Amino acid sequence: MTNYLKQIWFELRHQPVVTITSVMGTAFAIFFVMAVYMIASVDSVPVAPESNRNRILHAKYGHVCYKEGDSSASLSYNTVQKIYSGLDGIDIISYGGDWDEPSDVSLTDGNCINLVQKKVDENFWKIFDFKFIGGKPFDKAAVDADLNQVILQKASAEKIFGNADVVGKEIKINHSPYTIVGVVDNTSPILGESYSNMYVPYSASKVSQDDEQWGDGILGQSRAYLLMSEGTSEEDIRKQVKQRYDIMNSTLKKEGKEFKYHLNPYNAEMMAHLRGSNNDPDYEVERKKRYAIYLILLLLPAINLSSMTRSRLRQRVSEIGVRRAYGATKWNILNRFLGENLVLTLCGGLIGLMLCMIFIAFFSNYVISYGNMWSEGDITTARPTFDMLLNFKTFGYAILFCLILNLLSTGLPAWKASRTNPAEAISGKND
């Protein structure tokens, strides 16, 4: 490694333009590849309070087809229970309202502000790992009794009262009094499945009565979060769910109806590419598009860097001839040049990764679309946190892309250089 670094320093001093161009070419290649990767992974990377993203499945929509048409919306509470309760391999199931509702909240001075509320049950707080800075989650008794309790996000508490020490105080939501039982730390609006300005108990009994007016009781206003057991595969869960769809459809068929399956339930990646409630998620198509982009972003700079590498190696033909004459094998020559270029590639990759994180952290609102129910203030602050960007997986892929780029740009020139005839190389006759 010391020799590699000495050789790189030598080239920097004697070929600064070529070397710096190679490093920066690598940096921008890694920058573009990692930018695409990070943008795509923001919707699925595990980060608090969604640290269990790789184990969480979402039961969100239903689609019913009739002879004369079709209807799609959220699920009724009864349907959610019928399809998803008691599945093997599910540790916890949380029921909640599907729509996050804008609500009027009265301030202490008599004015009102608009905040979004999410209706959740007691298990919601077991699936998502919120940090409570005051109070505690709802318990089952409060949810079953449909008590007027609320948990505020820290920013919401400060907006209403000017501070977050508000547990036990009362606010009015849509003109009804609610007691504050907890305050959670601020989270990013990007985490749309867990984020809200405030959380209120989900009343299954009240929702069930309203559901009867939706899609013959199949559709409604509910959803479920499923936390898989360690070692359980998503396909195992979907097989069980598909069987329950089939059982339900055996009855509906007599009524001229069909309850469409659409690959339920969904993981985080599928949720990110879900386009409506009456289609299968297009996650495989989107994944293939990303792979094609990765390939293009790696191949184009690799071709340019390969030309530069070949140019550098031509100037070192005599050195190669001397090494071969003194017993260096073709593998020694190939290994040396691959190693030298790898160090340059890693330097460029590190610069590219830093550029990518700076760009995503401060300019992500130009390339990522956030939310739909949130206020303008929430959207403008909805940038990825460094917890979302900095993780071992990100660094692993960055190093992998550097290795691939190194092999693509250096492999063929280095292989040709290793086959140089020693006598011709020393005499200068070899091109």
Stockholm file with secondary structure:
# STOCKHOLM 1.0

chainA/1-431         MTNYLKQIWFELRHQPVVTITSVMGTAFAIFFVMAVYMIASVDSVPVAPESNRNRILHAKYGHVCYKEGDSSASLSYNTVQKIYSGLDGIDIISYGGDWDEPSDVSLTDGNCINLVQKKVDENFWKIFDFKFIGGKPFDKAAVDADLNQVILQKASAEKIFGNADVVGKEIKINHSPYTIVGVVDNTSPILGESYSNMYVPYSASKVSQDDEQWGDGILGQSRAYLLMSEGTSEEDIRKQVKQRYDIMNSTLKKEGKEFKYHLNPYNAEMMAHLRGSNNDPDYEVERKKRYAIYLILLLLPAINLSSMTRSRLRQRVSEIGVRRAYGATKWNILNRFLGENLVLTLCGGLIGLMLCMIFIAFFSNYVISYGNMWSEGDITTARPTFDMLLNFKTFGYAILFCLILNLLSTGLPAWKASRTNPAEAISGKND
#=GR chainA/1-431 SS CHHHHHHHHHHHHHSHHHHHHHHHHHHHHHHHHHHHHHHHHTTTSCBTTBTTGGGEEEECEEEEEETTEEEEEEECHHHHHHHHTTCTTEEEEEEEESSCEEEEEECTTSCEEEEEEEEECTTHHHHSCCCEEEECCCCHHHHHTTCCEEEEEHHHHHHHHSSSCCTTCEEEETTEEEEEEEEECCCCTTCTTTCCSEEEECCHHHHHHHHTTSGGGTEESEEEEEEECTTCCHHHHHHHHHHHHHHHHHHHGGGTCEECCTTCSBCHHHHHTCCSSSSCCCHHHHHHHHHHHHHHHHHHHHHHHHHHHHHHHHTTHHHHHHHHHTTCCHHHHHHHHHHHHHHHHHHHHHHHHHHHHHHHHHHGGGTCCCCSSSCHHHHHTCCCCHHHHCSHHHHHHHHHHHHHHHHHHHHHHHHHHHTCCHHHHHHTCCC
#=GC SS_cons         CHHHHHHHHHHHHHSHHHHHHHHHHHHHHHHHHHHHHHHHHTTTSCBTTBTTGGGEEEECEEEEEETTEEEEEEECHHHHHHHHTTCTTEEEEEEEESSCEEEEEECTTSCEEEEEEEEECTTHHHHSCCCEEEECCCCHHHHHTTCCEEEEEHHHHHHHHSSSCCTTCEEEETTEEEEEEEEECCCCTTCTTTCCSEEEECCHHHHHHHHTTSGGGTEESEEEEEEECTTCCHHHHHHHHHHHHHHHHHHHGGGTCEECCTTCSBCHHHHHTCCSSSSCCCHHHHHHHHHHHHHHHHHHHHHHHHHHHHHHHHTTHHHHHHHHHTTCCHHHHHHHHHHHHHHHHHHHHHHHHHHHHHHHHHHGGGTCCCCSSSCHHHHHTCCCCHHHHCSHHHHHHHHHHHHHHHHHHHHHHHHHHHTCCHHHHHHTCCC
//
